[in-house]
């Protein structure tokens, strides 16, 4: 990639550092969120297939019992994601990033297999969904911090951004697979639900094949005292000799930061019990607690952005303006989101940064939702009801607003919380910060999913969009005052802007000294 697409380098950086290996590692790790995105698109349609209802006895149930089954299939997955993120803390700290990915991936695959082979046993579907949720929750917790720890600072945002791009691509593929099944396979055949269940094994299966080729995070290796291996990993990833000054600097920065944190929180002790006590102490320190708060708030704003409300009401708007193939247009909406995510996170994120893309994205999406609220309030579009020419014209503008919302939100603020949460925490707390971020996602996903139907009932449709648009305005204001720009910064520089250490801290100076010693040798 050209220098235009990078952030400003934190120091003179050899061109060899920007090599294919770090990109390959990031793509492999992003396959986990591909499976997550795929699930959001396929599961709703799949469990309503007549063959699924027949095979698992739903046709003999009352409507309320059927609703309970559908709710359980989706909510068990979300619950698994929440607790999967929580449980991986121990493996992240004790076994490392690579082993955690392998374990989470294996759990997900086992769950997907159970869902695919189940016959007349809804309990097996529940078990499979729980295991898949546990697996994807673990993957969502570990992959952002894993990528952040192997990335050169100038392209770190792009590499973590592969996670959002992969999620959106998975969602699009899930939709079009269902679209093809609905139009080409009889809904009475069990293959109509088994195929989409089985497809989720493909991305995680590819991950299982390639993850053993990955190297352990050098940050974790330094943390447990295996500095020589950390040097070898950095040498491999940076495509530089083991004794190169740039590699030595990378290790020295991590080592200095870890020593600094341990001196503050654990008195220099490195055992697990001391780590737990020190992490609890450090998490509430000035310059650290504000980072946990920032991540929580960013995921809160992300959840209350209104994207789920757009998905809920868009078929009504599409139909009201004469679009007969609503399913097709819903798929086009997904394609627009995926393309926008890939373009922005690959080519523009590390140049434009985090703060202003978030602010502008939230503000522009708020304008889109304010227009939707006005259109719904005035036109009150309904499926099957004739609309006047002016209402149809307004509906076309509303459709454009939906498409613009999808592009700007996905290409801007939607993926930003993952990137910020992965890059701002010190090494000692990433085994906690990764699960924290993932748990925030699953928590708010559950809350918003449960709340949305009641909101549409009690807020007259258009009021929902006024509410979400106002949340986006608040998100812009919040980011202006509380979201610092983090593009291209090393971790010691993160500590400075969040107030954890003073500018010109000791371990940064130690690295400069070590570099001079290396040059002299």
Secondary structure by P-SEA (a helix, b strand, c coil): cccccccccccccccccccaaaaaaaaaaaaaaaaaaaaaccaaaaaacaaaaaaaccccccaaaaaaaaaaaaaaaaaaaaaaaaaaaaaaacccaaaaaaaaaaaaaaaaaaaaaccccaaaaaaaaaaaaaaaaaaaacaaaaaaaaccccaaaaaaaaaaaaaaaaaaaaaaaaaaaaaccccccccaaaaaaaaaaaaaaaaaaccccccccaaaaaaacaaaaaaaaaaaaaccccccaaaaaaaaaaaaaaaaaaaacccccccaaaaaaaaaaaaaccccaaaaaaaaaaaaaaaacaaaaaaacaaaaaaaacccaaaaaaaaaaaaaaaaaaaaacccccccccaaaaaaaaaaaaaaaaaaaaaaaaccccccccccaaaaaaaaaaaaaaaaaaaaaaacccaaaaaaaacccccccaaaaaaaaaaaaaaaaaaaaaaaaaaaaccaaaaaaaaaaaaaaaaaaaaaccccccccccaaaaaaaacccccccaaaaaaaaaaaaaaac
